[in-house]
Amino acid sequence: DAGVTQSPTHLIKTRGQQVTLRCSPKSGHDTVSWYQQALGQGPQFIFQYYEEEERQRGNFPDRFSGHQFPNYSSELNVNALLLGDSALYLCASSLALRERDHEQFFGPGTRLTVL
Amino acid sequence: AQSVSQHNHHVILSEAASLELGCNYSYGGTVNLFWYVQYPGQHLQLLLKYFSGDPLVKGIKGFEAEFIKSKFSFNLRKPSVQWSDTAEYFCAVKIPRLANTGKLIFGQGTTLQVKP
């Protein structure tokens, strides 16, 4: 049973470029959340997708957008990259119907470096 | 805004020493509480969680945590650490009234280094 997978593992971009990160949830999960983890900090919630819609959004600008596909996989897009966007981007999956017994399973992350 | 504070940023212990990592949150209502661990080169993993009931929660690998509502705290403890406990530890909070969102609010983490 595969856990949460993310691609790519590492990515280097320059300022102003756009990037797309991908996430496949754990088998049986239908909800995907994205977090940004800057160096030396805890993960910060970007947004969550369920039934192909954004359910909640954290304090991130509109440059950050996402998508969820019918197979529950998800993409995170960041436009007009800034140096401050350099971070580890984590994807977490969960099962919506079990919110009461909530556990999010995290992927290994994508390390984004903006030069 | 809700927040989570971990007071110890970097802890160094010798093997067999006892561990207590502090976690405080700022929210007056009902919360769900979590401790996650990130071993070097590995994913974030859930150590333990509290939703309701007995405020003393036992997790994996001998860890436990105590929820003290009056102190808004959820401190992590282990009686005797091992070298393999070297990792980064994150406390996290979920606000259940914000149902169907699943947003976790994390502290900034504590790096634990256990010396053999």
Interface residues (C-beta under 8 A of the other chain):
Chain A: G3 V4 T31 S33 Y35 G40 Q41 G42 P43 Q44 F45 Q48 Y50 R55 Q56 G58 L90 A92 S94 A96 E99 R100 D101 H102 E103 Q104 F106 G107 P108 G109
Chain B: V4 Q6 N32 Y36 Q42 H43 L44 Q45 L46 K49 F51 F90 A92 K94 L98 A99 N100 T101 G102 K103 L104 I105 F106 G107 Q108 G109
